[in-house]
């Protein structure tokens, strides 16, 4: 009974915060009212996840749900810090969000020309197709935290990429969280990207923190048109004492592609949710991810891949290195719908444990409702190979250096597939440094 009362109290606190949010900012963008109303109703239906919730089997959200967050407010911005995080190859192709708010003065899309159009989500709601898509996704939303993103939506950004457009430089999207000194704050950045037929877009997403005690809860949608392609990399690099939840939704039309390589540094609690629909024939998905977790870092991945049409391909590869008291999980399901014949789906989850207190949970799953498919999955959980250690030791390398080489090579097999040199350098600086620190 106590647990039930506690959960009810937590949900009541959210409803009170939402009421205050509407009083303070709800009239600013009345076009967003249908989303906010639908989302808070969805929250009331879904409620915060309990310990046996299917989507949160390996994630304890009680501490997060029980924290009295305030909504992040626009605050002074360190423009010099932002500039230091913009990669040279994207200096004229960057979007900046600070504490959930789009910063036009710090953003620059001039390098992408007129083939990419940007507008506020509040203005884009005038487009009936966009409005209906967002309402439909809310109606089907099964993740309570993604629903909260829409419930507390102050505004967002919509990017439209014209058909047949191609860009040499990648679009960098920076989500910066400052935190607050007066107590924990939460922010809700929102992005929707639409690609016309045969368009190509390269995207780098950086989640970074300049303070502590914040909860960033982001949602981003990619609607990829016929024959179009997205090359995508995301680096979750929040501060250790923060919470990070993000959901990435992708819809792939005929012969379209979403090729993704992501890196994760973890935090107090980080959860990355991928929901990808291969809706028409010939669609292709590649989802690679690597994480390095030390001390009390946590990083959890929840993945649902929906094969809804014949002749589609999906490949997943996750590699996690966990040390100290770190916790990692990958809960991944591939659903092959009836009629999605000649589906090709592979999933491989590898975990390298470096301490007795580390924990890695893996839950691969296949749900197949078609009879002519090729689907495989595999999981490994292990420690450093003693034979490999012995081989390096006999060639004069110390135990510490040998361990660093083996752990680095394990995770680099994924990281090296990041196609953006500036990002790869940044990822190596953070993640591989965490492995090197273990030498002390």
N, C-alpha and C positions, 0 to 999 in steps of 0.2 A: 504493500500500500504506500509506503513511504516513497518508493521509486516513482510510482504513478503521480503522486502529489508533486514531487520535484519536477517531473517532466511537464506537468500542467502549469506549474509556476513559471518554468522557463519559456513555455510557449506564450503564456500571458504577457510576459515581459516583452517578447517580440511584437505582439499585437499592440501593446502600449507604445512601443518605440515607433511602430509603423503609423499609428494614429498621430503622434507628434510630428513625424516626417511629413505627413499629408498636410497638417496644419501649417508647417513652416515653409514647405516647398511644393506642395501638391498642385497649387494653382499656377506654378511657373510654366509648366508645359502641359496644358490640359489634354493634348493629343495622346499623352502617355497614360492617361487615367485608365483606359480599358486594360492595359497590360498590368498596371499596378493592382487593380481590383481583381483581375483573374488570378494573378500570382499569389496574392494574400489568401484568397480562397483555396488555392492549391496547397499552400502552406498549412492551412488549418486541416485539410484533408490528410496530407502526408504525415505531418507532425515530425518532431525530431526523432531520429532513429534510435531504437532500443538496442540492447546488447545482441539480440539475435536477428537483427534486421539483415535481410539478404544482401543489400548493397553495401553494408558496413560490417561485414563479418570480421574483418581484421583491424577495424578502425574504431577507437573509443572516442566518441564525440562528446561525452558527458561534460568534460572540463570546458570544452569550447562552448557548448550550448548553455552552460551554467555561468559563463562570464558576462558581466554587465557591460556590454559595449556601448559606446556612443558612436554616432555617425561622424565619420571624418568630414571636416570642413575645409574649404580652400584656405591654404596657409601660404606664408612667404616661401618662395621657391629659390633654391640655390641654382641659378642658371648655369654657373660654371661647373657644378657637379653634373648636371644634365649633359652639358657639352662634352664632358670627359667620358661619358658613357655612349656617345654616338660613334659608331664605327665609321672610319674614313670613307668606306665604299657606300655609305648610306647618308652622308652629310646633307644631301638634298633630297632624301627619300626617307623621312622619319616622322612618325606620329608619337606624341608624348602625352601620357596620362599621369597625373600626379594625384595620389589619394583618390583615384577613381574619376577625376575630372579631366576632360580633354583640355590640353593647353595649346591653343592655336599659336601663341607667340613663340613657343619653343619648337613647334612642328614646321616641317618644310617638305612639301611634295613637288617642288618645282622641277626636280629631275625626272619626274614621271610624265610631265606634259599633260595635255588635255585628254589623254586616253583614260585617265583615272579621275573620277569625280568623287568628291567628298561632301557629305551633308550630315547635319545633325539627325539623330534618330527621331527626335521630336518632329522634324520637318518631313522626314522620310515616311512617317506614318500616313501622310496624305496619299501614298501609293498603296492602293488596295491590296496588291499582291504581297507587299512587305508586311502590312498590317495583319493580313490573314495568316501568313506564315508564322509570325510571332505568336499570334493567338492560338494557332494549332499546336505549336510546340509546347506552349504552356498547358494546353488541355491534356497533352500526353506526357507532361513532365513527371518523371519518377524520382527525381533527385531534389530533396527538399531545399538544399542549399542553392541549387541553380534557380529554384522558384523564388527564393529570397532575393536573388540578384534583380529579378524583374519587379519584385514588390517594392524595393528601395531604389528604383531606377530614377536617377536625377536627369540623365540624358545618356546618349551614346553616340557612336559614330557609324555611319554606313558608307562603305566604299564600293563604287561601281567601276568595274574594269571593262572597257569596251571590247566587243568581239574582235578577235584576231590581234589584239594588242600584245606586245612583247617588250619586256624591259630588261636591260642589262643589269642595272643596279638593283639590289634587294631592298624591299621595304622593311625598315626596322620599326618595330612597335615597342615602346618602352612603357612599362607599368611601374611607376615608382611609388613606394609607400614610405611616408615620413614617420608614421607613428605619432605618439603624443606623450607629453610629460604629465598630463593630467589624468591618465588612465587609458585603458585599451580602447581602440577605435577600429571601426570597420568601414571598408569601401567596396564599391560595386562597379568596377569598370565593365563596359559593354561594347562589343564590336561586331559588326555584320559585314561580310565581304561577299560580293557577287561577281562572278566571272562570266562574261559572255562566251559564246562559242569560239573555240580555238585560241582563246587568250592564254597567256602564260604569266604567272606571277611568282616571284621569289619573296619569301617572308621570313624575317627573324623576329622572334618575340623574346623580350627580356623582362622577367619579373625580378625587380631588385628592391632593396630596402635601404633607407638612410637612417632608420631608427628602429626601435623595438616596440613590442606590445601592440601590434596591429594585426588585423585579420583582413586579408585581401580575398575577395570572393568574386572572381571574374568569369564571364561567359563570352565566348567568341564563336560565331557561326561562319562557315564557308560553304557557299552555294556555288558549285563548280559546274559550268555549262558543258554542253556537248563538245568533246574533243579538247577541252581546256585542261590546264595542268597547274598545280600549286606545288612548289618546292618549299618545304616548311621546316623550320627548326625553332625549338623553344628551349630557353634556359631558365629554369626555376632557381633563382639564387637569392632568396629572401634571407633576412637575418635569422640567426638561430632561435631567437625568442619571439618568433612571429608564428602566425597561422596562415596557411595558404590553401585555398580551395580554388580550383579552376575547372571549367567544363569547356571542351572543344567539340562542337558539333559539325559534322561534314556531310553534305549530300552530293553524291557523284552521279552525273548523268552519263549518257552513252559515250564510251571511249575516253572518259576523263580520268585524271590521275591526281592523287594526293600522296606525295612522297615526303615522309616526315622522319627527322632524326632529332631526338630531344635529349636534354641532359638535366639532371636533377641533383641539387645539393641538399635537399631536405630542410626541415625546420622543426620547431616544436611539434607541429603537426601539418604535414603537406599531403594533399590528396588531389590527384589529377585524373579527371574523368574524361574519357574519349567515347563519343557516340557517333558511329560512322555508318552511313547507309549507302551501299552500292546499289543504286536504284535502277540502272539500265545496263544493257549488255556492254561488255568490254571495259567496264570500270575497273580501276586498279588502285590498290591501297598498299603503301609500305609504311609501317609504323615501327621505328627503332627507338630504343630508349636506354639510357645508362644512368645509374645513380651511384654516388659514393657517400656513405653515411658513417659518421663517427660520433662519439660521445652519446648524446640522447637524440640525435637526428631521427626523424621519421619521414618516410616517403611512401605513399600508397598509390597504386595505379588501379583504376577501375575501367575496364575496356569492354565495350559491346560493339561487335562488328556484325552488321546485318547485310547478308547477301540476298538481294531481292530480285535478281535477274540472272539469266544464264551467262556463261562465258566471262565471269568476273574473277579477279585474283586479289587475294589479300595475304600479306606477309607481315608477321610480327616477330620482333626479337628484343628481348629485355635482358639487360645484364646489370646486376646489383652487387656492390661490394659493401659489406656491413661489418663494422668494427664496434668495439666497446659495447654500449647498450642500445645501439641503433636498431631500428625496426623498419622492415621493408615488406611490402606485399604487392602482388600482381594478381588481380581477379579479372580474368579475361575470358569472354565467351564469344564464340563465333556462331551465329545463327544462319543456317542455310534454309531459306524459305522453299515451299513447294514451287516447283517450276524453275528453280535456279539451278538447272542442270549444267554440268561441266564447270562447276565451281572448283577453284584451286585455292586452298587456304592452308597456310602453315603458321605455326605458333611455337616459339622456343623461349623458355624462361630459364635463365642461368643465374645462380646466386653463389657468391663466394663469401664464406663466413670467416672472419678473422679473430673472433673471440667466443668464449663459451656463453657470454651473456647476449650476444647478438641474436636477432631473430629474423627469419625470412619466411613468409607464407606465400605459397603459390597455388592458384586454383584455376588451371586451364580447363576449358569446357567446350564441347562441341554439341550443338543442337542441330541435327541434320534431318530435313524433311524432303530431301530429294535423293534419288537413287543412283545418279551418275555423277559422282563428285570425287575429288581427291583432297582429303583433309587430314592433316596431321598435327599433333601437338606433343611437346616434350618439356620436361622439367628436370633441372639438376640443382642440387644443393650440396656443396662440399667445401672443403678447406684446401689450403695450398698443397699442391702435390709434393710429397716428400721426396720422390725420385728427382723431380726437377730441382728442388732445393739442393739436394745432394750434388747433382751435376754442376750447379753454379758454384757451390762451396768448394768443390774439388778444383775449380779453375781460379781459385784465389779470391772470390767475392765473399764478403762478410754475410752473415745471416740477414742483417738489416737491409743491405743493398739487394740481396737476392730476393727477399720478400717484396721489396718495392718494385723490382723489375717484373716479377710475376703478377702482382696485383695490377700494375700499370698496363701490362700487355693484355690482361683479361678485359679491362674496360675499354682500352683504346680500340679494340676491334670494332666497337660500335661508334665511338667518338670520331674515328677517322672518316666515317661516312658523312659527317657534317660538311656540306659543300661550301661553307662560307669561311674563308681564312681568318677574318677578324674575330668571328664568333668562336671558332675552334681555338684560337689563341687564348681567348677569355676563358673558355671552358677548361682548357688544360691548366691555366693559371690557378683556377679555383679547385677543381676536382682532383687533379693530380697532386696539387700541393697538400691536400688532405691525406693522400696516401703517403707522401714523403714525410709528413709530420709523424707518422707512425714509427719512423726510424729511431726516434729519440729514446 
